[in-house]
Amino acid sequence: MSKILTLKENRDFKRLYRSKTSFVSPTLVTYLIRNNSGTVRYGITTGKKIGNAVKRSRARRVIRAAFREIYPEISQGCDVVFVARGKTPYVKSTKVKTDMYRHFSQAGLIK
């Protein structure tokens, strides 16, 4: 398995938000766009509406854990941004993983 790359630049996040490809579930919003690098890069956003710092950190941990499990099944060549929702800090990573898997399969990115 190759190293998982993360998005860090604000312009990358904005580019994904402007894309028209997004999928919504009660625990997660996923923005997707194809890239030419042949790798999967991802970023996570948690706003203050999620709660205090402890809840935002838990939401990021849950999303990261779910993405690590599903990463080998994703076809290469896309950028992804996950936005945590209000329920994210209160659910287990398996629930987020099922939502994430559904989003990727709807986008046609599952091998």
PLY file of the C-alpha trace (Angstrom):
ply
format ascii 1.0
element vertex 111
property float x
property float y
property float z
element edge 110
property int vertex1
property int vertex2
end_header
0.00 0.00 0.00
1.37 3.41 -0.94
1.57 6.37 1.40
-1.69 8.24 1.91
-1.29 11.87 0.83
-3.17 14.74 2.47
-4.41 18.04 1.12
-2.98 21.02 2.97
-3.37 24.04 0.71
-6.46 26.23 0.94
-6.65 26.48 -2.85
-7.02 22.68 -3.08
-9.93 22.71 -0.63
-11.60 25.58 -2.51
-11.16 23.77 -5.82
-13.01 20.77 -4.41
-15.78 22.88 -2.90
-16.36 24.49 -6.30
-16.65 21.10 -7.98
-20.17 19.92 -8.54
-19.52 16.40 -7.27
-20.60 15.99 -3.66
-22.34 13.29 -1.67
-24.22 13.83 1.58
-25.10 11.53 4.46
-26.07 12.25 8.08
-22.48 11.73 9.27
-20.38 12.94 6.35
-20.22 15.18 3.28
-17.79 14.05 0.58
-16.44 16.27 -2.22
-14.65 14.46 -5.07
-12.69 15.50 -8.13
-10.36 13.63 -10.49
-6.68 14.57 -10.58
-3.88 13.83 -13.03
-1.32 12.72 -10.45
-2.54 9.13 -10.23
-2.74 9.23 -6.43
-5.51 9.65 -3.89
-5.20 12.78 -1.77
-7.64 13.62 1.00
-8.46 16.39 3.44
-10.77 16.69 6.43
-12.74 19.73 7.54
-14.46 20.10 10.89
-16.20 23.37 11.62
-17.06 24.88 14.97
-20.67 23.76 14.59
-19.46 20.23 15.39
-18.65 21.20 18.96
-15.64 21.94 21.12
-12.07 20.94 20.28
-12.47 17.47 21.79
-15.47 16.65 19.57
-13.82 18.10 16.46
-10.70 16.00 17.10
-12.80 12.87 17.60
-14.65 13.55 14.34
-11.33 13.83 12.49
-10.03 10.62 14.09
-13.18 8.71 13.15
-13.02 9.93 9.54
-9.29 9.12 9.27
-9.84 5.60 10.64
-12.66 4.92 8.19
-10.63 6.26 5.25
-7.60 4.11 6.15
-9.76 1.00 5.97
-11.36 1.86 2.65
-8.25 3.34 0.97
-6.99 0.10 -0.72
-10.33 -0.29 -2.54
-10.33 3.21 -4.07
-9.16 3.59 -7.64
-6.24 6.00 -7.92
-6.43 9.50 -9.36
-8.80 11.56 -7.21
-8.83 14.29 -4.59
-11.30 13.99 -1.72
-12.44 16.35 1.03
-14.54 15.03 3.90
-16.64 17.47 5.91
-17.74 16.31 9.34
-21.37 16.80 10.30
-23.07 17.10 13.68
-23.44 13.34 14.21
-19.85 12.46 13.30
-18.27 12.69 16.78
-21.01 10.48 18.24
-20.78 7.49 15.87
-18.21 4.76 15.41
-15.87 4.61 12.47
-17.75 1.62 11.02
-20.84 3.78 10.41
-18.72 6.48 8.78
-16.99 3.78 6.72
-20.29 2.50 5.32
-21.32 6.05 4.37
-17.90 6.70 2.85
-18.02 3.43 0.88
-21.45 4.35 -0.45
-20.19 7.79 -1.56
-17.21 6.29 -3.40
-19.32 3.62 -5.06
-21.84 6.25 -6.22
-18.93 8.17 -7.75
-17.67 4.99 -9.43
-14.29 5.02 -7.67
-14.39 1.57 -6.05
-12.18 -1.03 -7.77
0 1
1 2
2 3
3 4
4 5
5 6
6 7
7 8
8 9
9 10
10 11
11 12
12 13
13 14
14 15
15 16
16 17
17 18
18 19
19 20
20 21
21 22
22 23
23 24
24 25
25 26
26 27
27 28
28 29
29 30
30 31
31 32
32 33
33 34
34 35
35 36
36 37
37 38
38 39
39 40
40 41
41 42
42 43
43 44
44 45
45 46
46 47
47 48
48 49
49 50
50 51
51 52
52 53
53 54
54 55
55 56
56 57
57 58
58 59
59 60
60 61
61 62
62 63
63 64
64 65
65 66
66 67
67 68
68 69
69 70
70 71
71 72
72 73
73 74
74 75
75 76
76 77
77 78
78 79
79 80
80 81
81 82
82 83
83 84
84 85
85 86
86 87
87 88
88 89
89 90
90 91
91 92
92 93
93 94
94 95
95 96
96 97
97 98
98 99
99 100
100 101
101 102
102 103
103 104
104 105
105 106
106 107
107 108
108 109
109 110
